Amino acid sequence: CDGMIDALVLGVDTGNAATHLSKALKASVSGVQIVGVEPSNSAIGEQNIVNPLARRWLCEDIGRAYAPRALEPGSIDMWIQVSDPVAYSMARRLIKAGIHSGTSAGASVAAARMFAASAGLCRGNRVVVIIGDTARNYGDTLLSDEWMLAHDLLDVHMLGDLQRKQLGQYRGASIEDLQLPAAVTVNSDDPVGAAVALMSENEFSQVPVTGAQRRLVGYLTLSAAQALIDSGAALPSSPVKQFMLKFAGSGGGSISRSKYWLITPETPLSELAKFFETHSVAFITDSSRKFCLGIATKQDLLTFLARRNALCF
């Protein structure tokens, strides 16, 4: 840069690189600013030895729950914290632009943009960003659409692109193509304790609840039922109908109501994908909603896509 640099932006972990680079640049470049980057909830910039309130983050290779001793006070002129969604989305944008870097690079580039905006920099100013990782180390995370989607790390534009991509992958498939196992249900008069035991034994997170003539009337979640029993709000012998989540329009006395969406084996997977944008589980019934035929989750969709993609090779 011929000695012309306004700022250096770099992710901070141990503090060694930040300390040495800061010393070298400030000794030779007048007015240069050193901008340290860390994940949201990291505690390096707080200059505390230990911060027990610091929480975990997904962005790798930068950030700590305490200020590292190797980082000398005054080495960093400004700290910028970057959230996981911003870091991961920027890393994806860099990859799309041909820069195959990882998540800490995404955080640093995003921080550089924040710094430039806050400092009022314009054309002619020079900000150097250190990219210290590579995307090849993130095959199961940053480079995985399913992992990014599951952890809510895609920005609105990338989410839209992924959804359009997935809609094309379904190619006319319906829920019947998911090959779901038959639904296991409980009756609304069954005891809550028995329902909890059933879900625990089968590793279910929820179970459909049927009423008269085995018609689907709602569902019970394991976490809620177990919490009710543990708190004493429900007895193991209490009937499920007192605590189930009830679909609007069905009879009984539940503690909550959920809007019911009719989903049958003939429902296109593209519609199921849209349903999963706001719901975590779908109960599959016949067209008259008389019988619960199966349960579908987001994981079933991902499994279907993986199976279909494997057949293409």
HELIX and SHEET records of a PDB file:
HELIX    1   1 ASN A   16  SER A   28  1                                  13    
HELIX    2   2 ILE A   44  GLU A   46  5                                   3    
HELIX    3   3 ASP A   84  LYS A   96  1                                  13    
HELIX    4   4 THR A  103  ALA A  119  1                                  17    
HELIX    5   5 ALA A  135  ASN A  137  5                                   3    
HELIX    6   6 ASP A  145  ALA A  150  1                                   6    
HELIX    7   7 VAL A  156  TYR A  170  1                                  15    
HELIX    8   8 ILE A  175  LEU A  178  5                                   4    
HELIX    9   9 VAL A  192  ASN A  202  1                                  11    
HELIX   10  10 ALA A  212  ARG A  214  5                                   3    
HELIX   11  11 LEU A  222  SER A  231  1                                  10    
HELIX   12  12 VAL A  240  GLN A  242  5                                   3    
HELIX   13  13 LEU A  269  PHE A  275  1                                   7    
HELIX   14  14 LYS A  298  LEU A  311  1                                  14    
SHEET    1   A 4 MET A  78  VAL A  82  0                                        
SHEET    2   A 4 GLN A  33  PRO A  39  1                                        
SHEET    3   A 4 ALA A   7  GLY A  11  1                                        
SHEET    4   A 4 VAL A 127  VAL A 129  1                                        
SHEET    1   B 5 VAL A 186  ASN A 187  0                                        
SHEET    2   B 5 GLN A 206  THR A 210  1                                        
SHEET    3   B 5 LEU A 216  THR A 221 -1                                        
SHEET    4   B 5 LEU A 245  PHE A 247 -1                                        
SHEET    5   B 5 SER A 256  SER A 258  1                                        
SHEET    1   C 2 VAL A 281  THR A 285  0                                        
SHEET    2   C 2 CYS A 292  THR A 297 -1                                        
END                                                                             
